[in-house]
């Protein structure tokens, strides 16, 4: 993950995959933690992080640099938006079994699990759209890797519930593929890790927001004309490139490393 970053900053930045992989002794001035890790924070680890000039990490407190949750899969070149054949797509973790199939309406739901029951119920009312809904059993279910990104690259609108924190991996992955990201407003419980501020990379993000219980999903999507959808798609690609991509992370790290270099 982030191979270019490691090539460009290997002399000054320590890269670790997880917070539990911290080196015993600090040998570099900066630390970049690639994956979400704030849940594993202890006072001992926190004290060790404060030894660095700056730490780049997901779900970071205010005095560190907060990173967006990264894509966990290789993202292909975004396909032509107007040629995409899936109107609405969801793939994510869940907790209860179900088997909903409505071929006549173009809705395909595999047997799986879900924690977003209301969202899926509302999605099944979208009978005039081709929807693919794939709840998974556990994090990283059976639709993974290229199969998952193939779905995203065929998708116009991606349903991206926030999960247990402000953001989710699927938001980053969907945006990098140029999907229109649809989600709910954040609530206070989503700030239990890291900063309580809106992350810098979500300021002015072209995200479509529905009610907390997804009750107005159909109404909101019905208001997205083809021209509006194309405009949001283009803004989403720009946002992803400037705020979520590896190039964006390189620009961010370079700013801090260059500014603090003697």
C-alpha positions in Angstrom: 0.0 0.0 0.0 1.3 3.5 -0.9 4.5 2.3 -2.6 5.3 5.8 -4.0 5.1 7.4 -0.5 7.6 4.9 0.9 10.0 5.5 -2.0 9.9 9.3 -1.7 10.1 9.5 2.1 11.9 6.4 3.3 14.8 8.5 4.7 12.6 10.6 7.1 9.3 8.8 7.6 8.8 5.5 9.4 6.0 3.5 7.7 4.1 0.9 9.7 1.0 -1.1 8.7 -0.5 -1.0 12.2 -0.1 0.8 15.4 1.0 -2.4 17.1 4.0 -2.5 14.7 5.7 0.5 16.1 9.5 0.2 16.3 11.0 -0.2 19.8 13.3 2.7 19.2 12.4 5.8 17.1 15.0 6.2 14.3 13.1 8.7 12.1 11.4 12.0 12.7 8.0 11.2 11.2 5.6 8.2 11.5 3.0 7.1 9.0 0.5 4.4 10.1 -1.3 3.0 7.1 -4.4 1.4 8.6 -7.2 2.3 11.1 -5.8 1.7 14.5 -7.1 4.1 17.1 -9.1 1.4 18.9 -5.8 -0.3 19.9 -4.3 2.9 21.5 -2.8 2.5 24.9 -1.1 5.2 27.1 2.2 3.5 26.4 1.7 3.6 22.6 0.4 7.2 22.8 3.5 8.3 24.7 5.7 6.7 22.0 3.8 8.5 19.3 4.5 11.8 20.9 8.2 11.2 20.5 7.8 11.9 16.7 7.8 15.4 15.2 4.5 14.4 13.5 2.3 11.3 13.2 0.1 10.7 10.2 -2.7 8.3 11.0 -6.4 7.5 10.6 -8.8 8.7 13.3 -6.0 10.8 14.7 -6.4 13.3 17.6 -6.1 17.0 16.8 -2.3 17.3 17.3 -1.6 14.6 14.8 -2.4 14.7 11.1 -5.6 12.8 10.3 -5.6 10.6 7.2 -8.7 9.2 5.4 -9.3 5.5 5.8 -7.4 4.0 2.9 -8.7 1.8 0.1 -8.1 -1.8 1.0 -8.1 -2.9 -2.6 -6.3 -1.9 -5.8 -8.5 0.7 -7.5 -8.9 0.5 -11.3 -9.1 3.4 -13.7 -12.6 4.7 -13.3 -14.9 3.7 -16.2 -17.1 5.9 -18.2 -19.9 7.0 -15.9 -22.8 7.0 -18.4 -21.9 3.5 -19.6 -22.2 2.0 -16.1 -25.0 -0.6 -15.8 -25.6 -0.7 -12.0 -27.7 2.1 -10.6 -27.3 1.4 -6.9 -24.7 -0.8 -5.2 -24.0 -1.8 -1.6 -21.4 -4.3 -0.3 -20.6 -4.4 3.4 -20.6 -6.2 6.7 -23.8 -7.2 8.5 -25.3 -9.3 11.4 -28.5 -11.0 10.3 -29.4 -13.5 7.5 -31.8 -12.7 4.7 -32.5 -13.7 1.2 -34.2 -11.0 -0.9 -34.4 -11.4 -4.6 -36.6 -9.3 -7.0 -35.5 -10.1 -10.5 -38.4 -8.3 -12.0 -37.4 -5.0 -10.4 -33.7 -5.6 -11.3 -32.8 -6.0 -7.6 -30.3 -8.7 -6.8 -29.6 -9.6 -3.1 -27.4 -12.5 -2.2 -27.9 -14.5 1.0 -25.8 -12.6 3.6 -25.9 -10.5 6.7 -26.6 -6.9 7.6 -26.4 -4.3 10.3 -28.1 -1.7 8.0 -31.6 -3.3 7.9 -33.4 -0.1 7.3 -31.1 1.0 4.5 -31.6 -2.3 2.7 -35.4 -2.2 3.2 -35.4 1.3 1.7 -33.1 0.2 -1.2 -35.6 -2.5 -2.1 -38.2 0.2 -2.8 -36.1 1.4 -5.8 -38.0 -0.8 -8.2 -37.2 1.4 -11.2 -33.5 1.0 -10.8 -31.0 -1.8 -11.1 -29.7 -2.4 -7.6 -27.1 -4.9 -6.5 -27.1 -5.4 -2.7 -24.5 -7.7 -1.2 -24.4 -7.8 2.6 -21.4 -9.8 3.8 -20.7 -12.1 6.7 -18.1 -10.3 8.7 -15.6 -7.7 7.6 -14.1 -8.5 4.2 -16.7 -11.1 3.2 -16.9 -13.2 0.0 -17.0 -10.3 -2.5 -13.4 -9.1 -2.3 -10.6 -7.8 -4.5 -11.2 -7.5 -8.2 -14.8 -8.8 -8.0 -15.6 -5.9 -5.6 -13.9 -3.2 -7.6 -15.5 -4.6 -10.8 -18.9 -3.9 -9.1 -17.8 -0.4 -8.1 -16.6 0.4 -11.6 -20.0 -0.6 -13.0 -21.8 1.5 -10.3 -23.3 5.0 -10.5 -24.5 5.3 -6.9 -22.8 3.6 -3.9 -24.6 3.3 -0.6 -22.0 3.9 2.1 -23.2 3.8 5.7 -20.7 5.2 8.0 -20.2 2.2 10.2 -18.8 2.7 13.8 -16.9 5.9 13.0 -17.2 9.1 10.9 -16.1 7.4 7.7 -15.7 4.0 6.1 -13.3 2.2 3.8 -16.1 1.9 1.2 -16.5 5.7 1.0 -12.9 6.0 -0.1 -13.1 3.0 -2.5 -16.3 4.2 -4.0 -15.1 7.8 -4.4 -11.8 6.7 -6.1 -13.9 4.7 -8.6 -16.0 7.8 -9.3 -19.3 6.5 -7.7 -21.7 8.9 -6.2 -21.4 8.4 -2.4 -24.7 8.3 -0.5 -24.5 8.2 3.3 -26.1 9.5 6.5 -25.2 12.4 8.8 -22.6 11.6 11.4 -23.7 11.4 15.1 -21.8 12.1 18.3 -20.9 8.4 18.9 -18.8 8.4 15.7 -16.3 10.8 17.4 -15.2 8.4 20.2 -11.9 8.0 18.5 -9.6 10.8 17.5 -10.7 14.4 16.8 -14.3 15.7 17.2 -13.8 18.0 14.2 -15.0 17.3 10.7 -12.0 15.7 9.0 -10.3 18.1 6.6 -10.8 15.8 3.7 -14.6 15.8 4.1 -14.9 19.6 4.0 -17.0 20.4 0.9 -17.0 16.8 -0.2 -19.6 16.1 -2.9 -21.4 13.5 -0.8 -25.2 13.0 -1.0 -26.7 12.8 2.5 -29.9 11.1 3.4 -31.8 10.9 6.7 -30.2 8.9 9.6 -32.7 6.0 9.1 -32.5 6.2 5.3 -36.2 6.9 5.1 -35.9 9.4 2.3 -33.5 7.4 0.1 -35.9 7.1 -2.8 -36.9 10.7 -2.6 -33.3 11.9 -2.6 -32.2 9.6 -5.5 -35.3 10.6 -7.5 -34.0 14.2 -7.3 -30.7 13.2 -9.0 -31.2 13.9 -12.7 -28.7 12.5 -15.2 -27.1 15.9 -15.5 -26.8 16.3 -11.7 -25.4 12.8 -11.3 -22.7 13.4 -14.0 -21.8 16.7 -12.2 -21.5 14.9 -8.8 -19.4 12.1 -10.5 -17.0 14.6 -11.9 -16.7 16.5 -8.5 -16.2 13.1 -6.8 -13.3 12.2 -9.0 -11.7 15.6 -8.3 -12.3 15.2 -4.6 -10.9 11.7 -4.5 -7.8 12.8 -6.4 -7.1 15.8 -4.2 -8.0 14.4 -0.8 -8.1 10.6 -0.8 -5.6 9.3 -3.3 -2.0 8.3 -2.8 -0.9 11.4 -4.7 -2.9 13.4 -2.1 -1.2 11.7 0.8 2.2 12.4 -0.8 1.4 16.1 -1.1 0.2 16.1 2.5 3.3 14.4 3.9 5.6 16.5 1.8 4.1 19.7 3.2 4.9 18.7 6.8 8.3 17.1 6.1 9.5 20.1 4.0 8.2 22.7 6.4 10.0 21.1 9.4 13.2 20.3 7.6 16.2 22.3 8.9 
